[in-house]
Amino acid sequence: MSQVNYTAMSDEELRQYFLRHRDDKKALRAYLDRLSKRPREIITTIDDPDFDAKIQAAVLRQMQAAGNNGDPAV
């Protein structure tokens, strides 16, 4: 089996590769490593009086973003 260059793949290419090769644990690790390095947005805190509204707005933004590019949010 030839060596696969995960770093040369875009995030979406790596995701699709893993979905087609689910037994490739190195591909999964490469993808999860990329996800863990992404900055995380803090939407709200548990004691925020606008907690529900902020969560709903964040979910709506994600749904709209997924609808705009045709890909499910990752």
C-alpha positions as CSV (number, residue, x, y, z in Angstrom):
1,M,0.0,0.0,0.0
2,S,1.4,3.4,-0.9
3,Q,1.9,6.1,1.7
4,V,-0.9,8.7,1.8
5,N,0.1,12.4,2.3
6,Y,-2.6,13.7,4.7
7,T,-0.9,17.1,5.1
8,A,-1.2,17.7,1.4
9,M,-5.0,17.3,1.6
10,S,-7.4,20.1,2.4
11,D,-9.6,19.6,5.4
12,E,-12.5,18.5,3.2
13,E,-10.4,16.2,1.1
14,L,-9.1,14.5,4.3
15,R,-12.6,14.2,5.7
16,Q,-13.8,12.6,2.5
17,Y,-10.8,10.3,2.4
18,F,-11.5,9.1,5.9
19,L,-15.2,8.6,5.1
20,R,-14.2,6.3,2.2
21,H,-11.4,4.6,4.2
22,R,-12.8,4.2,7.7
23,D,-10.3,1.6,8.6
24,D,-7.4,4.1,8.1
25,K,-6.7,5.1,11.7
26,K,-3.9,7.4,10.7
27,A,-6.3,9.4,8.5
28,L,-8.7,9.7,11.5
29,R,-5.9,10.9,13.7
30,A,-4.7,13.5,11.2
31,Y,-8.2,14.8,10.8
32,L,-8.8,15.0,14.6
33,D,-5.5,16.7,15.1
34,R,-6.5,19.4,12.6
35,L,-9.9,19.9,14.3
36,S,-8.2,20.2,17.7
37,K,-5.9,22.9,16.5
38,R,-8.8,25.1,15.3
39,P,-9.7,28.1,17.4
40,R,-12.9,27.6,19.4
41,E,-15.5,30.3,19.6
42,I,-17.1,30.8,23.0
43,I,-20.7,31.4,22.3
44,T,-21.9,32.1,25.9
45,T,-21.5,31.1,29.5
46,I,-24.0,29.1,31.6
47,D,-24.8,32.2,33.8
48,D,-25.5,34.5,30.8
49,P,-29.1,35.8,30.9
50,D,-29.2,35.5,27.1
51,F,-28.0,31.9,27.1
52,D,-30.9,30.5,25.1
53,A,-31.0,33.2,22.5
54,K,-27.2,33.0,21.9
55,I,-27.3,29.2,21.5
56,Q,-30.2,29.4,19.1
57,A,-28.5,32.1,17.1
58,A,-25.3,30.1,16.9
59,V,-27.2,27.0,15.7
60,L,-29.0,29.1,13.1
61,R,-25.7,30.5,11.8
62,Q,-24.3,27.0,11.5
63,M,-27.3,25.8,9.7
64,Q,-27.2,28.7,7.3
65,A,-23.5,28.2,6.7
66,A,-24.1,24.5,5.9
67,G,-26.9,25.5,3.6
68,N,-24.7,28.0,1.7
69,N,-21.9,25.7,0.8
70,G,-23.8,22.4,0.6
71,D,-21.6,20.7,3.2
72,P,-22.7,19.6,6.7
73,A,-21.1,21.6,9.4
74,V,-18.1,19.8,10.9
